[in-house]
Structures are given as structure tokens and as C-alpha cells.
């Protein structure tokens, strides 16, 4: 059993209105040293696979087909083996 930790972020060329609004709100709260904010998504998948590479392949395919918008978003996949007790 494996856990895929997936971080999905908007590409740097895509405007991030949620990040912009959050940056403004943080400034109003006194966090003046924060220069910019980008908002993304974090997804965890538990995958029943025979190997690390199979789990990574399944997670990559899930990102390509559903979890990430390939036109606007980038993603990173980290695979961890779960210890079953």
C-alpha cells in the first residue's frame, strides 16, 4: 500500500485572484513582509499497488485525467510506502 501526496499549483503565468486577495488581506492584518501569495491544492491518495513505480504511475494518470488541469496547473507527486500492521 502506498500514499501519493500531490501538490497542485497554478502555473506561474496564470493569474491567481485568490492568492492576490489573500495577499491583500494579510497585508491588512499587518503581515507587510509577505511579498506574494499563490494558492494551490493538496491531495492524498492511498493506492493499492505492487510497487512504488506502479503507484507513481497511477497517481500521475489520476492527475492527468482528473486532478490537475494541464492547461493551467502544474503538479508534483510524492510516493510513500505505507507500513501495514
N, C-alpha and C positions, 0 to 999 in steps of 0.2 A: 504494500500500500504506500502511496506517495501523496505528498501535498504539493500542489502548484501554487506559488504565490505570484500573482500577476499584478503589475503596476501599469496602469494605462494613463497616458498623459496626452494632452493636445500637442500637436506639432508646434514648434516654435514660431512658424509662420502664420499660425491660426490665432486670431484674437480670442482672448479669454475674458468675456464680460463678468463672469462670476469671480474670477481672480481679481479683476480690476475693482469690483465692488468691495470685495473683502479687503483689498489693499487700502482702499479709501477708509473703510470702517476701522481698520487697525490704526491708521494714522489719526483718526478722530479720537481713538482711545489712548493716544499717546505713544504708540509704537512708531516713532518717527524714523528710526534707523532701518526699518524694513523697506527695502528698495523695490521689491516686486513680489507678486503672489501669482502662482499658477495652480489651478485646482484640477485634480485628476480622480481616478477611481482605483480602488484596490479590491481584487477578487481572490478568494482562496477556493481551490478545487481539491477535493480528496479523490484520488484516482486509483483504481484497482488495475495495476499494470504489472507485467512480468519484469520490467527493467526500468532504470532511470531514463534511458533514451526513449522507450515507448511512452512513458508518462509525459516526457517533454514534447514528444510529437503530438500526443493527444491534446495537450494544453495549447500548443501552437495552433493546431487546427481549430480548436474552440475559439481562440482569439480571432483567427482569420474569418471564420464563418459567422460569428455572432458577437463576441465580447467587445471587439475593437472595430472602430470604423477606419478602414485602411486609408481613406482619403484624408482624414483629419487627425488621426491619433497614431501614436507610437506606443509600443508595449514592451515590457521586459518580463520574462518568465524565469522564476527560480524554482527548482525542484528539490524537495527534501524527502528523504525516505522516512516513513513513519515507523516507529518501533511498536509492534503489536504485542501486547502482553496477554 
